[in-house]
Amino acid sequence: MSEYKHVSVLREESIEGLLVTGTGTYVDGTLGGAGHSKEICLRLNEGGRLIGIDQDEEAIENGKIKLASFGDKVTLVRDNFKNINTILDDLNIEKADGFLLDLGVSSRQLDEAERGFSYMQDAPLDMRMDQRQTKSAYEVVNTYPAAELERILRDYGEERWARRIAEFIVDARKETPIQTTGALVEIIKKAIPKKARETGPHPAKRSFQAIRIEVNGELTILEKAISDMVDRLNTGGRICVITFHSLEDRIVKQTFKTLEDPCICPKEFPVCVCGRKPKIRIITKKPILPGAEELEDNPRARSAKLRIAERI
């Protein structure tokens, strides 16, 4: 395997936010390049444990190499963090002292053209984080009805030109299947009026984000996964979540808010009668953002936000 290159975003801030204790058990639900995991391991003593989870086989193989020196402190699991209850049950772990999620696409996935994540490189349409799954970007682009494509582009990409792009995709695939990222980029460019293409980010950025989210089900799993992780936290344990776009951040923010204040009683009630108790205390009233030095070293960190909550 070639070198797995990935720069961990908000590394120091997230590890500090976890309040790692030497003998604790910590779960990195998005192992990626193992940068966060390595920092956690460096703080562990005898009895401390790290569980590293990733659905990408390359990430797991890289983790075996990068974390080998920590021996049996480390357990790596190829799975999706949405299955956290099953993963911990299989490992006979009832509770953990911290969970970390870095929800960004890894630099490795973006830079490796054949994975099909990038609109900057021509490659087969893929975008699967877990290459064992059957649904890829090819299927989404070539089989979804126009109305469904429009919904995905609008809801997941916040794309102003969602309807036009969806129509152009459907028209293009009538002639021949859309096989590559390069072909899709050209269709998107044609769909967006020239004046609109002259300002803002790359014209395909929002559409590629939307299709990637659909392929991997990124948003649909998030709320339940966070809730499940909170339920598996020891009192005083923390969960740290790094997001990279407003849709993810909104879900994390709202899920934390609901877990901190779960009461569903009407506001006019003088006291709570629903019996729902808070599970967490939100540590970050506003998200932590990358500093100037990190942004200079890693421009891909510019949209990152870190939110932290503590089990009570």
C-alpha positions as CSV (number, residue, x, y, z in Angstrom):
1,M,0.0,0.0,0.0
2,S,1.3,3.5,-0.9
3,E,1.8,6.0,1.9
4,Y,-1.5,7.0,3.5
5,K,-1.4,10.8,3.5
6,H,-3.9,12.6,5.6
7,V,-3.7,15.7,7.8
8,S,-5.9,15.5,10.9
9,V,-7.9,18.6,11.4
10,L,-8.3,20.3,14.8
11,R,-6.1,17.6,16.2
12,E,-4.9,19.3,19.4
13,E,-8.3,20.9,20.1
14,S,-10.2,17.7,19.8
15,I,-7.8,15.6,21.8
16,E,-7.7,18.2,24.6
17,G,-11.5,18.3,24.4
18,L,-11.6,14.5,25.1
19,L,-9.9,14.9,28.4
20,V,-8.0,11.7,27.9
21,T,-7.0,9.8,31.1
22,G,-4.3,7.2,31.0
23,T,-6.4,4.2,31.8
24,G,-9.6,5.2,29.9
25,T,-11.2,3.6,26.9
26,Y,-11.6,5.9,23.8
27,V,-13.3,5.3,20.4
28,D,-12.1,7.0,17.2
29,G,-15.2,6.4,15.0
30,T,-13.4,7.7,11.9
31,L,-9.9,6.4,12.0
32,G,-8.8,7.9,8.6
33,G,-5.1,8.6,8.7
34,A,-4.9,7.7,12.4
35,G,-3.6,11.1,13.4
36,H,-6.2,11.6,16.1
37,S,-5.9,8.0,17.2
38,K,-2.1,8.3,17.6
39,E,-2.4,11.4,19.8
40,I,-4.9,9.5,22.0
41,C,-2.6,6.5,22.3
42,L,0.3,8.7,23.3
43,R,-1.7,9.7,26.4
44,L,-2.7,6.2,27.4
45,N,-1.0,4.1,30.2
46,E,-1.3,0.4,31.0
47,G,-5.0,-0.4,31.0
48,G,-5.8,2.4,28.5
49,R,-7.5,1.4,25.3
50,L,-8.3,2.8,21.9
51,I,-10.9,1.4,19.5
52,G,-10.3,2.7,16.0
53,I,-13.2,2.3,13.5
54,D,-13.3,2.9,9.8
55,Q,-15.3,1.5,6.9
56,D,-12.4,2.1,4.5
57,E,-10.0,-0.9,4.2
58,E,-7.1,1.3,3.4
59,A,-7.6,3.3,6.6
60,I,-7.6,0.1,8.7
61,E,-4.4,-1.2,7.0
62,N,-2.7,2.1,7.5
63,G,-3.8,2.2,11.1
64,K,-2.3,-1.3,11.7
65,I,1.1,0.2,10.6
66,K,0.9,3.6,12.3
67,L,-0.4,2.3,15.6
68,A,1.6,-0.9,15.7
69,S,3.9,0.4,18.4
70,F,1.1,0.7,20.9
71,G,0.4,-3.1,20.8
72,D,-2.7,-4.4,22.5
73,K,-3.8,-1.0,23.6
74,V,-5.3,-0.7,20.1
75,T,-8.2,-2.6,18.5
76,L,-9.1,-1.7,14.9
77,V,-12.5,-2.5,13.5
78,R,-13.6,-2.2,9.8
79,D,-17.2,-1.0,10.2
80,N,-19.4,2.0,10.1
81,F,-19.6,4.0,13.3
82,K,-23.4,3.9,13.0
83,N,-23.1,0.3,14.3
84,I,-21.4,1.4,17.5
85,N,-23.6,-0.6,19.8
86,T,-22.8,-3.9,18.0
87,I,-19.1,-3.0,17.8
88,L,-18.8,-2.4,21.5
89,D,-20.9,-5.4,22.4
90,D,-18.7,-7.6,20.3
91,L,-15.7,-6.3,22.1
92,N,-17.4,-6.7,25.6
93,I,-17.1,-3.0,26.2
94,E,-20.0,-1.6,28.1
95,K,-19.0,2.0,28.4
96,A,-16.3,4.3,27.0
97,D,-14.6,7.5,28.3
98,G,-14.6,9.3,25.0
99,F,-15.8,9.3,21.4
100,L,-14.3,11.2,18.5
101,L,-15.9,11.7,15.0
102,D,-14.1,13.5,12.2
103,L,-16.8,13.6,9.5
104,G,-14.6,14.9,6.7
105,V,-13.6,13.0,3.6
106,S,-9.9,12.0,4.2
107,S,-7.2,13.7,2.2
108,R,-6.2,10.2,0.9
109,Q,-9.7,9.7,-0.5
110,L,-9.7,13.1,-2.2
111,D,-6.2,12.7,-3.6
112,E,-6.6,9.1,-4.9
113,A,-8.2,9.8,-8.3
114,E,-9.6,6.3,-8.7
115,R,-11.8,6.7,-5.7
116,G,-13.9,9.2,-7.6
117,F,-14.4,11.7,-4.8
118,S,-12.7,14.7,-6.5
119,Y,-14.1,17.0,-9.1
120,M,-10.5,18.1,-9.8
121,Q,-9.4,14.7,-11.3
122,D,-11.0,12.6,-14.0
123,A,-11.8,9.1,-12.7
124,P,-14.7,6.5,-12.7
125,L,-17.7,7.7,-10.7
126,D,-17.5,5.9,-7.4
127,M,-17.4,7.9,-4.1
128,R,-17.9,4.9,-1.9
129,M,-16.2,5.2,1.5
130,D,-16.8,1.5,2.0
131,Q,-15.9,-0.3,-1.2
132,R,-17.8,-3.3,-0.1
133,Q,-21.1,-1.6,-0.7
134,T,-22.8,-1.8,-4.0
135,K,-24.3,1.7,-4.5
136,S,-21.8,4.1,-6.0
137,A,-22.0,7.6,-7.5
138,Y,-22.4,5.9,-10.9
139,E,-25.7,4.4,-9.8
140,V,-27.0,7.7,-8.3
141,V,-26.1,9.7,-11.4
142,N,-27.4,7.2,-13.9
143,T,-30.5,5.7,-12.4
144,Y,-32.1,8.3,-10.0
145,P,-35.1,10.1,-11.4
146,A,-34.7,13.8,-12.1
147,A,-36.9,14.8,-9.1
148,E,-34.8,12.7,-6.7
149,L,-31.5,14.1,-8.2
150,E,-32.9,17.6,-7.7
151,R,-33.8,16.8,-4.1
152,I,-30.3,15.5,-3.3
153,L,-28.6,18.4,-4.9
154,R,-30.8,20.9,-3.2
155,D,-30.9,19.3,0.3
156,Y,-27.4,17.9,0.5
157,G,-25.5,20.3,-1.6
158,E,-27.6,23.5,-1.0
159,E,-27.2,23.9,-4.8
160,R,-29.1,26.9,-6.2
161,W,-29.2,25.3,-9.7
162,A,-30.3,21.8,-8.5
163,R,-33.2,21.5,-11.0
164,R,-31.2,22.6,-14.0
165,I,-28.3,20.3,-13.1
166,A,-30.7,17.3,-12.6
167,E,-32.3,18.0,-15.9
168,F,-29.0,18.2,-17.7
169,I,-27.8,15.0,-16.1
170,V,-30.9,13.1,-17.2
171,D,-30.7,14.5,-20.7
172,A,-27.0,13.6,-21.0
173,R,-27.4,10.0,-19.8
174,K,-30.1,9.3,-22.4
175,E,-27.4,9.5,-25.0
176,T,-24.8,7.5,-23.1
177,P,-24.1,6.6,-19.4
178,I,-22.2,9.1,-17.4
179,Q,-19.1,7.1,-16.5
180,T,-16.5,9.5,-15.1
181,T,-16.2,12.5,-12.7
182,G,-14.8,14.5,-15.6
183,A,-17.9,13.9,-17.7
184,L,-20.2,14.8,-14.8
185,V,-18.2,18.0,-14.1
186,E,-18.7,19.1,-17.8
187,I,-22.5,18.5,-17.5
188,I,-22.7,20.5,-14.3
189,K,-20.7,23.4,-15.9
190,K,-23.1,23.4,-18.9
191,A,-26.1,23.5,-16.5
192,I,-25.0,26.5,-14.5
193,P,-25.2,29.8,-16.3
194,K,-21.9,31.3,-17.2
195,K,-22.3,34.4,-14.9
196,A,-23.0,32.1,-11.9
197,R,-19.9,30.1,-12.7
198,E,-17.6,33.1,-12.5
199,T,-18.0,33.6,-8.8
200,G,-17.8,31.4,-5.7
201,P,-16.4,27.9,-5.4
202,H,-15.8,25.3,-8.2
203,P,-19.2,24.9,-10.0
204,A,-19.2,21.1,-9.3
205,K,-18.3,21.4,-5.5
206,R,-21.8,21.4,-4.1
207,S,-23.1,18.7,-6.5
208,F,-20.2,16.4,-5.7
209,Q,-20.8,16.9,-2.0
210,A,-24.4,16.1,-2.4
211,I,-23.9,12.9,-4.4
212,R,-21.2,11.7,-2.0
213,I,-23.5,12.2,1.0
214,E,-26.2,10.2,-0.8
215,V,-23.9,7.4,-1.7
216,N,-22.6,7.0,1.8
217,G,-25.8,7.9,3.8
218,E,-23.7,10.3,5.8
219,L,-26.5,12.5,7.2
220,T,-29.1,9.9,7.8
221,I,-27.0,8.0,10.4
222,L,-25.6,10.9,12.3
223,E,-28.3,11.8,14.9
224,K,-28.8,8.2,16.0
225,A,-25.1,7.4,16.1
226,I,-24.4,10.4,18.3
227,S,-27.3,9.4,20.6
228,D,-26.0,5.8,20.8
229,M,-22.5,7.0,21.6
230,V,-23.8,9.3,24.4
231,D,-25.6,6.3,25.9
232,R,-22.3,4.4,26.0
233,L,-20.3,7.2,27.7
234,N,-19.2,7.0,31.3
235,T,-20.3,9.9,33.5
236,G,-17.8,12.7,32.7
237,G,-16.9,11.1,29.4
238,R,-16.9,13.3,26.3
239,I,-17.9,13.2,22.7
240,C,-16.1,15.4,20.1
241,V,-17.5,15.8,16.6
242,I,-15.7,17.6,13.8
243,T,-17.9,18.7,10.8
244,F,-17.1,20.2,7.5
245,H,-20.4,21.6,6.2
246,S,-23.5,23.3,7.5
247,L,-25.8,20.3,7.1
248,E,-23.6,18.1,9.4
249,D,-23.0,20.9,11.8
250,R,-26.7,21.6,12.1
251,I,-27.5,18.0,12.9
252,V,-24.7,17.8,15.5
253,K,-25.8,21.1,17.1
254,Q,-29.4,20.1,17.3
255,T,-28.7,16.6,18.5
256,F,-26.5,18.0,21.3
257,K,-29.2,20.5,22.2
258,T,-31.9,17.8,22.4
259,L,-29.7,15.6,24.6
260,E,-29.0,18.5,26.9
261,D,-32.6,19.6,27.1
262,P,-34.9,16.7,26.1
263,C,-38.0,18.1,27.9
264,I,-41.0,18.0,25.6
265,C,-43.5,19.6,28.0
266,P,-45.4,22.7,26.7
267,K,-43.6,25.9,27.6
268,E,-46.6,27.1,29.7
269,F,-46.1,24.2,32.1
270,P,-44.6,25.5,35.4
271,V,-42.6,22.2,35.9
272,C,-41.5,19.3,33.7
273,V,-43.9,16.3,33.8
274,C,-42.5,14.4,30.8
275,G,-39.7,12.9,32.9
276,R,-37.0,13.2,30.3
277,K,-33.7,13.9,31.9
278,P,-30.6,15.7,30.4
279,K,-27.9,13.3,29.3
280,I,-25.1,15.8,28.4
281,R,-23.7,19.2,29.1
282,I,-22.6,21.1,26.0
283,I,-19.0,22.3,26.4
284,T,-18.8,24.3,23.3
285,K,-21.6,26.9,23.2
286,K,-20.0,28.0,19.9
287,P,-17.9,25.6,17.8
288,I,-14.2,25.6,17.9
289,L,-12.6,26.7,14.6
290,P,-9.1,26.1,13.2
291,G,-6.5,28.8,14.0
292,A,-4.6,30.8,11.4
293,E,-1.5,28.6,11.6
294,E,-3.5,25.4,10.9
295,L,-5.3,27.1,8.0
296,E,-2.0,28.1,6.5
297,D,-0.6,24.6,6.8
298,N,-3.8,22.9,5.7
299,P,-6.3,25.0,3.7
300,R,-8.8,22.0,3.7
301,A,-9.4,22.7,7.3
302,R,-11.1,26.1,6.6
303,S,-14.7,24.8,7.0
304,A,-14.1,22.6,10.0
305,K,-16.0,23.0,13.2
306,L,-15.6,21.1,16.5
307,R,-18.4,20.6,19.0
308,I,-17.9,18.9,22.4
309,A,-20.3,17.6,24.9
310,E,-19.9,15.8,28.3
311,R,-22.0,13.0,29.8
312,I,-23.7,13.8,33.1
